[in-house]
Amino acid sequence: MVIDTRVCKEHPDCEACIEACHKAHNVPNIPFKRHEIKWIWKEEFEHAFPDIADEYLSEYLHDREFLLLCNHCEHPPCVRVCPTQATFKRTDGIVMMDMHRCIGCRFCMAACPYGSRSFNWRDPRPFIKEPNPKYPTRMKGVVEKCLFCTEQLAFGELPVCVRACPHGALKFGDLTDPNSEINQIIRENFVLRRKVSLGTGPSVFYIV
């Protein structure tokens, strides 16, 4: 996935992608910060890229908010530590989460360096205002996260967040195809990835 932060900067109040994602996937709106569930959310530069210490680059980007989500890493540490294989990597590179196999140990949350997973400390169902009957709700005691909308990809659709963005800031495609649109965008723009020094190989790119 590629996120054009220049476009997001022009529309700072837009949260269409977040709202669409959370509505489609029955993400609860829990008012208590400690129990918050997030699949896609906004953060400031210093929180999104704490390892980039260049003060001049930080000044250039300090007034932007960055959309954060699971990075679907090439080498996902969450997969290595899961004792039940509740989280696993598909052959197409998407890191999945099987809530039925999750035992709530939260090893994956400890291993993920991006804070991309949320734990259901309470039953999320009472906090879903208008449940989407086409997507399963979760239960107390399991971890969840962004799945790149695999249920949409199965029918040839783009992820919900990409389709919902009215400004075209999000792009999605096949990184393994050198001729894909997504690779062309990455080649033609200066992009950042989060915490690449850790060797996880994140698959979310930010145009700055």
N, C-alpha and C positions, 0 to 999 in steps of 0.2 A: 504494500500500500504506500502511496505517496500523498503527503498532506502539504499543500501549498500555504505556508504561513503568511505569505504576502497577501493572499486573498482573505484569509481569516482576519488579518489586521484591519482590512478595509471594512469589515463587518463584525466588530467586536461583540455586539449583542446577540449575534446569531447563534442559536443552539439547536438548530433543526436536526443535525445529525445525532446529537445526544438524545433528544426527545424521541426521534423515530426509532433509534436502537432500543432504548429502554422500554418503549411502548410495545414494540414488536416482540421483545424477549421477556416480557413480564418481570422487568427489574423493579423491585419495590422502592418506593420513595419513603425511606425511614428517616424521620427528623433527627434522630440521635446520631451525631457524628461518628461515634465509636462503632455503631452498628450499620453504617452506610454501605450500600452495595453499589459498585460502579463497574460498568463495562467500558464506557468511554467517558472521559471527563477532561476538564481544562486545568492547566497548571501554568505558573509563571516560568520563565526561562531558567532561573536558578534552581528550581525544583525539578524541572524536566531534564536539565543537563548540568548536574552539580559537578561533573568531572571536567567541564570546560572552563578553565580559569582565566582565559584571555579577557582582560577588562574592557578592551575596545570592542571586541565581538559582543560581549555582554551588554555594553552600552547601546549598540546597534539593535539588539534584540530585547532589551529590558522591558519594553512596553507591549510586547506581544504575549498572547496566551497560546499555549500549545495543547493540541488535542492528544491525550494519552490513552492508550489501550494496550492489550496484549501485543507483544512484538513478534509472536510466532517465530521464535528463534530457530536458526539453523541447528544450533546445539543447545536445546532447551534444558537448563538445569532442573527445572520442575519435573520433567519426565524421569530423570535419573533417580530422583529421591522418592518418588511415589511408590509406596509398598504394595499397592493393589492394582497398579496400572490403570487407575482411574483417569489419569492424565497421560496422553500418548500422542505421538506425532504420526500424522497420516503420510502416505507416500507423496502427496502433493505439497507437503511442508507445513500444513496447518496443524497447530497444536490443539488437540481436543481435550474436553473435560467431560467424563461420564459421571454425572452426579449420582447415579444409582450405585456405582462402585466405590464412591468416595466414603471413607470412614471418618472424615473430619480430623485427621491427624495434623493437618496444616503444614506438613513438611514442604509441600510445594510453595506455599506462601513464604516460608523462610528462605527457600532457595531462589525464588524469583527476585532479581535485582531491580525490577521495574515497578513493583507494587501493583501489579496488574490483576491480582486475584482478591476476591472478597469472600469472607466467611459469614455464613448465615447464623448469627448468634441467637436469632429468634425466628419464629415462623414468618416468612416474608409475605404470605398470602393476604393477611389483613391490610397490608400496605400497598396493595396493587388496586388502584382505583377502577380501572377498566381492563380486566384480564383479557388477553388475547387467547382465544380457545385453540388457535392453531399451533401454539408453542407451549410446552409443558412448564408448569410452575415448579419451584424447588421446595425443599423442606429444611427445617432447622437442622444445623449440624453438618452442612455440606459446603464445599467451596465452589465458586462459579467465576466465569470470566468471559471475555469476548471470544467467539469461535469463528470469526470472519464470516458469519452467516452461512455456514455450510448447508443449512436447510434451504437457503435461497440459491446457492451455487449449484445444488443438485438439479435445479430446474432451469439452469442457464441464466439466472438473474445475478446482478451485482449485489454486493452487501447493501443492507438497508441504509447505512450511513452515507454511502456513496450516492445512492439514488436520491436520498433526502436533501442533500446539500443543494440549495438553490443557486449557489455561486460557482459550482464546479471545482471546489478546493480539494476534493478527495478523488484519487484515482486508484484503481485496483487492477491487477493483472498478473501475468505469469513471469516471474523472475528468471525461470529456467530457459525461457525463449529469448534469445538475444535480439530478435526482431520485433518483440512485443512493444506495444505503446508504452508500457510502464518502464521498460529498459531505455527506450528512447528519451523519455522525460528525465530519467536519472542522469543520462549522459549529457543532456543539454543544460542542466541546471546544477547549481551548487547545493548539495544536500548534506544534512547531518543525520546521524543515527545515534540513538541513546546508548551510552556506556559501551561503545564498541571495544574498548580495551579489555573488557572482561572475556572476550572470545565467544560470546553467545551467538553472534551473527544475527542481530535483529533484522526483521524484514519490513519494518516501517521506516520510511524515509521522509525527512522534512526539508522542503525547499525553503531556503532563507534568502 
